[in-house]
Amino acid sequence: MPESDAKVSDQDHAVSPPATPATLEPENVRARFAAETQSYIVDHIRLADEKAAFFFAASSAILYLLFNSMQKHLASPLAAWALSDVVGILAMTILGIACLTGLGVVTPRLGRVGTDLIFFRAIAQFGSRESYVKETMAISNAELIGEKLGHCYDLAKVCDRKYRALAWELRTLFFGLVLAASYFVFLAK
């Protein structure tokens, strides 16, 4: 192939002028901010639920192992229990608390019910589909953005409570793991 055919001239590629960035109206910036904030919070709520489910599964599995290894000791009188049995019962109790705390994380937290145009229960309180559509269409863009930002606040409160409960679940799981490991070390001796 001749060298002249391999070269491409500047005239073969039309160069367009750089695009001017579109300026967003203040409402559009606010609407995008509200949408991205809501998406961010919802993603964190989902992540908290997924973590809680994982920790719940871990707690349940260890609780099951402890129960199976202690089953014959549970029927004996308390006076006959060794220290390892007491540690095993404590581990089972703490892991049970971790499981319950994990259930508390994934339990739905229903926010306020009022004139909210986003919360599903508030929407369901409208007399009809048409009345909801009519009321929603009657308010300004700024008010709609305000509704969404108010909903973001409500979601953030839910997210905060979930992560607080998740932290307690993780702490109790860790403490239960330490006790379970101690029990299995005593059992191995």
C-alpha positions, 0 to 999 in steps of 0.5 A: 500500500503506498504511503500516500494512501495510508495518510489521512489529511486534515480535510478528510475529518471535519472538526466541529467547534467545541460544544458550548456547555448547556447552562441549567436553570436553577430549578433543573439543578435543584431537581437533579440534586433532589433526584441524586440525593434520593438515589444516594439515600435509597442505595444506602438503605438497600446496602444496610439491608444487605449487610444486615441480611449477611450478618443475620445469616452469619449469626444464625449459622453460628447459633445453629452450630452452637445449638447442635454441639450443646444439645446434649448439655441443654437437657442436663441440670444447671449444676452439672454444667461446666464453664464451657456450657455457660460460655456456650449459652451466653454465646447463643444468647448474644447471637440470638440478640444479634439475629433480632437486631438484624431483623430490626434493621430490615423491618420496614420503617414507615415514615410520616403520613400526611400530605406528602406527594411521594410516600406511598401511604400518603398517595394511597390516602387520596380519594382517587387516582385522578385527585392525586394527579390533579393535586400533583399537577396543580403545584409548581416545580419548586414545590415538587422539588420541595416535596422530593427534598422533604422525602429525602429528609424522611429517607435519611432519618430511616437510613440513620436508624438502620445504620445505628441498628446495623452497628449494634448487630455487628457489635453483638455478632462480634461478641457472640463470635468471641464467646462461640470461639471460646466455647469451641476452644473449651470443647476441643480440650 
